[in-house]
């Protein structure tokens, strides 16, 4: 997840724009079909209609019920699941609307595991390199399924360093036993 507020804001705006584009696509298609229809032509004027009967004035009806207040910015919250989903929530009383938005930022998944399912944007280490999943995959990095992209390549091993300076002598050890007067059977002679 981006730590910079400007990067986070840009990611949120990008994802909201993609969401709005998907939601508005059917409306745009319908509008294009309506605009493609031929324009109406003027016809001839018709005959004048006859005068209608004068009706009596009606009584006023009852006042309608008060409507419910709508949702506003004070009712908006955004929840983050700690992974990839930002959920925009609008809540007021019993009225609730939610709009989950999936982000594609990079997530560190540690060392690659054969039994794991990885999603686009998951990062793993394998073979001393860092790999980024390009799509949902269960494959191993470098097995050619196109699921992984090498992000950071392992460097060469460095040369061995020079030996350090001789250290200070250690503490005096405890006195040992005299084993010079033992026979082959372990008895003293």
Secondary structure by P-SEA (a helix, b strand, c coil): ccccaaaaaaaaaaaaaaaaaaaaaaaaaaaaaaaacbbbbbcccccccccccccccccccccccccccccccccbbbbbccccbbbbbbbcccbbbbbbbbbbcccccccccccccccccbbbbcccbbbbbcccccccccccccccccccccccccccccccccccccccccccccccccccccccc
